[in-house]
C-alpha cells in the first residue's frame, strides 16, 4: 500500500480542516518548505498537494510553486485544487505535477474532462470524490453534486479512469479512523479500481486495516502534524 504524505494549502500555508470547514482550519506550517525538509530523508515516492484556496475560488493563481516540493527527481506529485481546463494541466505538468486530482470539474463539466483525456493519458488522472452520506460534494465541499459515489465510480470507469481519491467528509481531520465500511464496500463492488483513502487516519492500526481491505494508497496529513504517527513509522510501514 502506497503511503502519501499530504500538504493542504490555504494562502500558502500548510493547514488542516475539520470535516471540510474552512472556518475550522489549523495552520501547521507558515512555510511549507519547513515540512518538506523534515520528510526529505524518508524518500516517500509520492506527495499529495491540494491548494484549498484554488478549490474555493475555482482558479489556479500560481503554478510554479510546485517545483519547490520536488526535492527528489524520483518523487511524484499528485496535485489538486482549481483545475478547470487543459491549459491548467499543461502548466501544472510543466511545473512538475505528475498526477492531476480532478474533483468539481468531473461532476459539473464532464465534457471538459473528456477534452483533458484526449490530451493526457487516463493513468495521470485521479478522480476526487468527497462524500457525505455517500453523496459527492464539490466546490470546496460546499455544494452537493447530487451524484452518489457509486454513480461517480461508474462514470469514471466508463472513461477508463480507475484511480479514485475517496474522502469521507465527516471523518476528515477528526483523527477518529477512516470509514472502513465504505472502502470495503466499494472495493468489493469495484475490485478493478485503485482507491486512495483519505480522512481520519490516526494510527498504524488504521493503516493495517486499510491495507487488509485492499486500498491502493492512503493519504496521511493531520496524523503527522499532530504526532500520532511519525514519518519514520510511515516510511517503514508501506511503499
N, C-alpha and C positions, 0 to 999 in steps of 0.2 A: 504494500500500500504506500502510495506516494504521500509524503508529508510536505505541506506547503505553508511556510510562514506567511502571514497576512499583514499587509500595510494598507490601512484605510486612511485616506487623507481628507481633511477639510481645511481650507485656507493654508495649505502647505504643511500642516501639522499631522502627526500620527494620532488618530483618535479611535475610540470605540464607542458605539452606541448601545443602548438597551432597547431591544425589540423595535429597532429601526427608528427610534425617536430622535430627531436632530436636537431637541432641547435637553436630551439626556447624555450628551457627549461628554466623554472624559478624555482630556488631552494627555498623552503619554510621552510624546517627544515633540518639542518645538522644531527640532531639526531632525528629519527622518534619517539623515546620514549617520547620526549617533547610533541608531538601531542597526543600520547596515554594518557599522564597524563591529558590533557585537556578534553578528551572525556570519561574518566573513570566514572565520576559521572552520566552520562546520560544513561549508560547501553544499548546502542544500541545492538540489538540481533545479528547483523552480521557486519563484516568488509570485505572490498574489498581490497585485496593486490595484486598488479601486479609488478613484478620485470622487468622493461623495459630493463634492462641490459641483463637479460636472454633471453627475447624475441628477442633481437637484435643478440645475439651470438648463439642462439639455444642450450644453455647449462645452466643447473642449477648448480651454483658454490657452493651453500650452502643451506642446508635445515633447520637446527636447529634454525635459526634466527626467524622462525615463532612463536616459543614459547614466544619470547619477547612480542608479541602482544596479547597473550591470557591472559589478565589481569583478566578475569572473566570466570570461568569454563562453564558458560551458553552461552558464546558468540560463534558464529560460524564464521569460517574464510573461505572465498572463495579466492582461490589463482590461479594466472595465471602468465605465463612467463616462457618459456623454457621447458614445459612439453612435453616429447617426447616418453616415454615408461612406461610400468608397473612398472619398477624399480623406476622411479621418483615418481609415485603415492604412492608406499609403503613408501618411505622415507618422502614424504610430509604428508601422513596420520599419520605416527609415530611422526612427528614433531608438529602436531596439526591442519593440514588443514582438513576441513570438506567437502568442495566442490572444484572441480577441474575445472578451466576455461581452455577450450581447444580451441585454435584458429588455428594456422597454420597447426598443425598436422591433424586436422579434414579435412582440404581442400586439403592436399597434401599426406596424407598416411592413408586413411580410414581403411586399413587392420589393422594397428597398433591400431587405435581407437577401432576397434571391439575386439581386444585382451583385451583392457582395460575393455570393457563392460563385458567380460567374467569373470572378477575378481571382479569388483566393480559394485554396482547397478547403473542403469541409472540415478536415482534421484540425485546422487552425481556429475553429470557432467553438466556443463554449457557451451554451445556452444557459443563461442565469434565470432560475425560477425561484423567486422569493415568495414563499407560500404562508398563508394563514388559513387554517381550516380547509386546506387543500386547494384554495384559490390563489392564483398568482397575482401579486401586487406589483405595480410599476411606478415609474416617475418618483424614484426615491422612496418607494414603499408607501406612497400616499394614496394611490388610486387602485381600486380593484379592477383588474382586466376582464373579469367575468369569464376567465378561462381557467379550468381546473388543471391540476398537474398532469393527470392522465392525458388530457387533450393536448397539453403542451408537449409532452414526450412524443405523442403520435405525430404531431406537426413536425417536430424535429426529425423524426425517423423518416418521414416522407421525403425530406430534403437531404437525407443521408448525413445528418449531423447526429452524432451519437454520444457526445460528451455534455453532461448537464451538471451545472453547479446549483445544487438544491439547498436552500436555506429555509428552515422553519423560523419565521419572524419572531414567534413567541419565545423561541429558545435563544435567539441571537443576543449575545452579550450578557447572558444571565448566569453563565457558568453552572448550569444545572443539568448537564448532559444533553446530548443531541436527541432528536426524535428518532430513536432507533426503529420504532414500529413503521414509520413512514419509509425509511430507507429499505428496510427488509421487504416491505410490501412491494415497493417499486422494483427492487432487484429481482424479486420472484416473478413479477409480471413481465418485466422487460430485461431479461438476462443479457441482452446484447448491448445495453447502454453502459457507458462509463459514468458512474456517479461520483461527483466531487461533493463530499459532505461539508456543510458549513453551519456553524451556530451551536453554541452550548458546550463545546469540548472543555472539560475541566480537569481531566486526569488521564493517566496512561491506561486505566481500565476502560475509559470511554473509547480510546483508540483501539484497544484489543477487540472490543465488541464490534466496532465498525469494520475492522479487518475481517472478523468472522462472518459478518453479513456479506462481505464481498465488495464493498465500495472500492472504487479505483483510487481515490485520493481523499485527503481531508485537509481543509484549510484551518489553520490554528492561529489565533490572534490574541484575544484577551487573556487566555490561559498563560501565554508567555509573559505578557506585561504585568500580570498580577502574581507572577511567580508560582503558579500552580504546576507548571511543567517547565523544566529547564530546557534550554536549547540543546544541551548535551544529551538529555534524555530523549528529546525528539529525534535527534540525529541517530542515536543508537537504536531507536525503535523501528524506523522504516527506511525507505529509499534503497 
